[in-house]
Amino acid sequence: MPIKRSAGKVTFDYLNMTILLAVSLLCLFPYIHILAVSLSSSAAVAEGKVSFWPADFTINSYSFVVSGSQFMKAFGISVQRVLLGVVIYMAVTAFTAYPLSKEDRRFRSRTVYVWFFVVTMFVSGGLIPTFLVVRSTGLINSMWALILPGAVQIFNIVILLNFFRNLPKELEECAFLDGGGHLTYFLRIALPLSVPSLMTLTLFTIVYHWNAWFDGLIYINRPDHYPLQTYIQMNVIEPGRRVRDITDLDVLKTVSQSTLRAAEVLVTSIPVLLAYPFIQKYFIAGITLGSVKE
């Protein structure tokens, strides 16, 4: 039998949906404006004719961005960083979270190890000591300087260890009775059941590596080895840098620093936008299941 809702409840639901829709549109408007700027001519942008619809439509900005060897090289470096970073970060997270999820009677001094990790969430070594460690280990100007210093993500470990703790203890007992050990249970039972949390943390890791720019600025001394976000950041703080590379007069008439910057921002956001729909269905389940401890 369907439940009859009161007029006040119906009114509240519609009001709530209206507010959420308005907030969503407010978040979407800046993205639409950047898209319109990237598809407009430099003259139209300079005259302030562009709002949410392109003026003097042109794709020259995208053509110049994609054809730029330095941009594509930085794009490739970021893709490589994301792929290596996801594999290493998730492996470290999973292999660290599993033993920390065990009870104190099964893992002595577990609490000490947990606090050892948790304290680093609030007190870090600092930028200069971290840089000195990276330099002394010979990682400067290498891909590993962008990946290894932050490989142990404590927040992700806490989320995953709570998920492991919520798994039924009977599954582990059955695995041990069948002759399996911790590694068998971890690889064949715990990890497959942890797919929602793993996919959620994978999304966090992808966004972290794709958007990071500061570590590339301090650990990479050669501009041709910059990741994509560091490359874009250098273009932002040095206006006109990309425009000086344009030699075709016809392109120069329709392309400016503003349109190039907008096109770069749009192209940069595409990989994350493509990855999110495949992980979205795991997102809410992964966060809620891994954040509540019985």
N, C-alpha and C positions, 0 to 999 in steps of 0.2 A: 504493500500500500504506500503510495507516494506521500511524502511529508509536505504538508501545506505550509508555505513560508508566509510570515506576516508582511504587511506592507512596509514596515520599517526595515525589515531584513532585506527585502528586494531593493528598496531605495538605497540602503547602505552598499549593497553589492554593485549596483550601477554607478554610484558615486565613486566607489573604490576603483572600479575599472576605468572610469573617466580620468581620475587623477593619475593612475598608473600609465594610461595611454599618453597623457600630456607629458609626463616625465620622460617616457620613452622617446617621444618626438623631440623633446628638448635635447636629449642625448644624441639623436640622429641628425639634427640640423647642422651641427658643425661638420660632420662627415660629408653631408650633401654639399655644403658650401665648398669644401676642399675639392670635391669631385668636380664641381662646376668651374672652379678656378683652373684646375688642371686641364680642362677641355676648352678653355677660352684663350683668346689671343692676348698678348702682352698689353696691347693698347687698351682693350676693353677692361682688363684688370686695373691698369693704371688710372683709368678714368672713373673707376668705381661703378661700372655697369653690371658687375657680376654679383649676384646674391645667391639664389638657389637654382639658377638655370644658366647654362653656358651662354656666353655672348661671343659672336664670331667663332663658331665651333671649329676646333682644330685638334689634331692628335699629335702635333709636332713635339710637344713636351714629352709625351710617352715615347715617341720614336727616338728622341735624343737620349732619354734616360736609359732605355733598353740597349741602345747601340753603344753606350759609354762603356769602354773596357774596364775602367776603374770601378764603376758602379756594379757591374756584373761580377767582377772579381770579389768585391766586398760581399755581394749577395751570396756567392758560393762559399766564402769563408764562414758566413753566418749559418748557412745550411749545414756545413760540416761541423760547426760547433754545436748546433742543436742535436745532430745525430749522435755525436760522441758524448755530449753532455747528458742526453736522456739515458743512454745505455749505462754510463758510469754512475750517474746519480741514482738511478733506480736500483742498480745492483748494490751499491753501498747502502742505500736506504733499507732495502729488503733484508740484506744479510746482517745489518745492525739491529733492525727492529725485532727480528725473530727471537734472538736470545733474550733481549730486554723485555719481551712479553711474558716470559716465564715467571712463576711464583718464586719468592725468596727461598723457599725450602728446596727448590730444584736448581736455582742459580744463586749461589751464595754471593753476597756483596752486590747483588743486582741493584739495590737502591743507591749504592755508592756510584756505580757506573751511570745510572740514570741522572743523578744530580750532576755528575761530571759533564754530561752532555747538556743538560738543561741550563746550567749556569752560563754556558757560552751563548745562549740566546739573549742574555741581558748584558754580559760583559765580554766584549771582543778584544782581540789582541791589538787592534788599532791599525790604521792605514800604513803608517811607516814601518812597524815591525813586520807586517804582512808583505810589504814590498821588499824588505831586506831578505826575508825568507825566500821569496820567489826569485830574487836576483842571485842569492847564494846557491840556489839549487840549479841555476842555469836555465831557467824557464823563460827568461825575458825574450820577447820576439818569437815566441812559439805558441802554437795552439793550446798547449797544456797549461800555459799561464792563465788562459781564460776559463779553464775547466777545473783543474785540480784544487785551487785554493778554496773553492766553495763547494766541494764535492759532498761534504757531510752537512746536509740540510736538516737541522734539528726539528723544525716544525713538521717536516714530512715524516721523519722518524717517529715522532709522537703520534701522528695520525695513524700510521701503519701499525705501530705496536699495539695501540688500542683496538684496532681491527683484529689483529691476531689473537688478542686476549678474549675477544668476544666469540671466537670460533668454539663450537662444542668440544669439550674435552674428550668426549667419546670417540671422536674422529682420530685423535692422536693415539688413544689407547688401542683402537682397532688396528691402526697402522703398526704399532709396536708388537701387537699379538701376532700379526701376519709376518713378522720377521723384519719389518722395515725399521730404519733408524730415523734420527732427526732430519738427516738430509733428504731421505725418501719422503717423509711426511711434508717437509718444507716445499720441495719441488713439485710433488705430485698432488698434494692436497691443499696445503695452506695457500700457495701462490695462485692456483686456479680459482679458489674461492675468494681471493682478494682482488679479483679483476676490477670491481668498481673503484676501490681505493687506489689501486695501481694506476688506472687510467686517469683518475682525478689528479693524482700527483704528477703523472706524466704531462698533463696539460699545464700545471703550474711550472714544471721544469722547462717545457717548450717556451712558454711566455717569458720566463726569467732569462733564458739564454738569448732569445730572439730580441728582446728589448734592451739588454745590457749594453751600455756604451762606455761607462766610466773605466772599467777594468781594461778595455782595449786602449783607452787613452793613456793609462799609466804603465801598462805592461808591454805595449807594442810601440816601438820607436820608429818604425818605418810605415809611412802612410799607405803604401801599396799593400800592407798586410793588415790594415784595419778591418774589423768586422763592419757589417752594414750600418748599424746604429752609430758607431763612432765616426764612420765616414760621413753620414748625414749630419751629425752634430758639428763636424768641422766645417761643412758647407753652410750651416746656419750661422755660425759665429764669424764667418768670413764672407760677407755678402759679395755677390758678383764673381765668385770663384769659378762656378760652372759656366757662367755666361761668357767668360773670357775664352773658353775653349771652343765656342761656336765660330766656325769659319764660313758657313753658308749664310749669305745675306738674306735669302728667302726665309730660312729658319729663324734668323735673328729678329725678323719683323714680327713673328708670332710667339716667340719664346722669351721669357724673362726669368729673373731669379725667383719670383713668386710662383709662376706657373711650374717651373722645374721643381721647386720645393714641394708643391702640392702633388705633383705627379710621383715624386719619390716617396712621399708619405703613403699614397694610395698603393703603390706597388709593394712597399714594405709591409703593409698590413694584410696583403692577400694570403700569405702562407698560414698565418694564425687563423684567419677567417675560414680558410678551407679545412683546417684541422679541427676546429671547435665543433662543427656539426657531428663528426664521428665520435666525439668523446662526450658530448652533452648529456646523453642518456645515462652515463655513469656518474655524472658530476654530483648531483644532489645525493644520490645513494652513497657515494663514496665518502662524502663529507660527514653525513649524519651517522653512518655506521662506524666510522673511525673516530668520531669525536665524543662518543658516549661510552663510558666505562661502567660495567656492571658492578 
